[in-house]
Amino acid sequence: MRLNIPGVLQQREFRRYYPAGEVMAHVVGFTGIDDRGQEGIELAQQAWLAGVPGSRKVIKDRKGRIVEDVESIKVPRDGRELLLSIDQRLQFLAHRELKAAVAANGARGGSLVMLDARTGEVLALVSQPDYNPNNRASVTGKQTRNRSVTDIFEPGSTMKPFTVAAALEAGIVTPETAIQTAPGSMAIGGWTISDTHPHGVLSVSQVIQKSSNVGTAKIQMRMAAEDLGAFYRELGFGSVPQTGFPGEAKGLLRPAAKWRPIEQATMAYGHGISVSLLQIARAYTIFTGEGHLLPLTLVKRDSLPIGRPLVSRETAAKVTRMMELAVGPGGTAPRAAVPGYRVAGKTGTAHKPESGGYAESKYVSSFVGFGPVTSPRFVVAVMLDEPSGAKYFGGDVSAPVFSSVMGAALRMMSVPPDAPQTLNVQAPARPAATEARAPAAGSEG
């Protein structure tokens, strides 16, 4: 350039850079060479984020030089800022734990959703495998899609709390109602429903604690299919979550009028229905919101939303207590427990549909829960796709991720513990009494 060689010139260009890289890749997305959004929020909020060019009427000379402005026809507008609800600290935490779990369990992929239990804001939204938006030379569609939002799966036993909530709300059962689950299986229309671990008579609370398919199916068969189908619809299954994120899946929920008896039974424990992880996480807000279903958002809220009431406060509290038992000793997810905090949740393990049936050795393993129970702050949903290790149950592979993310998030946000651990301190020896005296009449002993 200093030599002024003809034909050699400089041209300044700008390149978009994503400082959070793969941690935020599935949320933010990326733009094309023309700076138009192609994935994620970049695509969903293109009209908001992009500037609008203006135009004006001018007079030019014969060489094309502007010599006079006549009038402004259209005023240009700069792109506007957008404040997401995502907390980058929680996003980093969730990304780290999910990525480690996918690798440790040899899973095909995975996803994690964290919601603010009070506002419905999405605080973390993570998928695996991920990609680096700053270097997309070898990126494939499998890496760029946000599995939490776009992929659907059969949720398995994470649906059981809703079945029980509907039955409690209808007055069909109480937490103490006895359900006979022996001999661990039942036949409906030539099909057999089985429990992984056979039990005898269980209370409704124990049906959730032990995750009995037979018990849940028997509870469901006491209800009209139309009632449960309507409840599932109100929970948001079968319709998009309406966050505005590109590619939102609405899931699969057939009309209740077309359910066969076996479908009515299996839907009670999450087979024959397909949902996204974002949908199932949102549905659990009825337990954190005293029976109200919260609307979701990826944009920071200025005020608390008004939830839609679906069940009573009493029903939500009763099912919460059942899910707390599931996380405790004797439940299916003791590995989801968080030291110092009371948490509640439910495991899910479902065979993957394949070739018109179900694959014998391919599973979707999940866990959905919330905490602390006394005043819920977060809802966390975890899903691992096809874990190939020795363990594949949701309580073994997904529950530990929940425990790590929930525990770290509660401590990070300085949430007071609601289940302080007691110290095992030996009481000092009591001196021997020289005289025994009876309390006076009317005094406290």
Steps between C-alpha positions, in 0.01 A plus 500: 500500500790734572632435148163604348498195270196517269240234574614446860253630755378449855151414611389495862259219593338400828461149629257393769667347806328291767694532828313219679575254219344155533352577844238733350506369143159327508332805653656792311542317169689675220467720193595447136745701296230762441460542879152348498414252774500133406460323834388569856419845633690654209229358274202534734568868574640605163251784460584636847877461489565613143525864404275651233673698224363841412466684170517859378451699182818673374642682200817355343739642242607322181766308692252364754605727781228625736481877479174567683256327739141554394300312765509201735257231389563233765688547828751220574469305825779324686456146625353478851635324805331186633538381859459123529383318810797263472741527793842438350637363828224239518533433128871426542429275797229307316715467187794363697297242694296380201806464278678297768194276548462432127866400479495291819193302393589467132174669405407600148400844620322685774323816606433702813249771583504722809203726576439768758221338703348840584506681165513231231822650361736256329827529692699232318440312177771250405536228237761243409677459264593868475704711258713814487310775314831679432626207291224327305709343227404145595176560689203276415128540556515239776718737700313824439148396599393577854380160618325645805258684274487313169531130593214296641514177698278277710543638853440176688433522872552877521132511391375306803466805730250652258292184488486490879430875522202462266366208706544690828332808356204290383466343844555151361790419736681639801872467580411208731278308256624141469582370153567131441800467266573129552622293324682791332314482170154542350347416162289741295365401160768241433782729617691468826609785726783415737694652787879479503483398866176325603321625810187408689246744635624860470347828605467765231798678657704181475395456137690821425782421742558154351400607147252219444367479144227260606389725786493811280307319226241378750455854631458628146245232407272639770480825303330589175746525213351835397575649841867402495534600135359845577737535796800410283392763247471763773851413614625598154562156352412484132557874446809719464632671817482838321840631603561613143809282465545360146386142449295463816350152508139455602543133579256219432174455690220316324139604567364318805200380300736283295684344795478124531489359855869403483592851384304654784695282743846556351460877469460504878869413528629688196480258206296580191550873551797708383617830645799733487713551809391864508135391512547255785705753699224758459231252607678450833438866585152397619677346800726799565226756436235360735302348215556777242666433163748775413560640150861468383728770366858530376491877550551661842170580670428826683218361713361172625274322250148380571487121481200297390346301788474128420495325839444612856778604735423193712536262206831658395631468857396134528669400173809700598523297818480179293781617274705591804465137611628391159823692563542363851600156632287228345418711196623465142726807507704529819789622282297814424516611863672831576677524839341768716194548280164333457445417134227310318487337159432197290709265291415383151638209297336415168587267214552689175244442223650316202354339187142507624594361842751565775874435495606249763827668600448869411371729772420862572586568863374811673440674829287806573497668838500822697623651823507605769162346582409760764539787252584375147756704307598277208353228281766282337429241230773267372485252212768262369444336163610137471743460791716201409668428833416230750235726654221665307218575746414866547577469870853385419605724209279812503428545871869567587506780241194654663666475842821668382327782311229565758742492794751735336225737384341525845835570662598746226181697555541488880168321550467409870501124568161364602629162622804576718711197566510408867835452665551174684630650824506276804321653798707547815451243772227596742612512866337245724210638697518475878131562546196443287228760538153481345372814330246703691138468400420717202864554396663375179717192524 
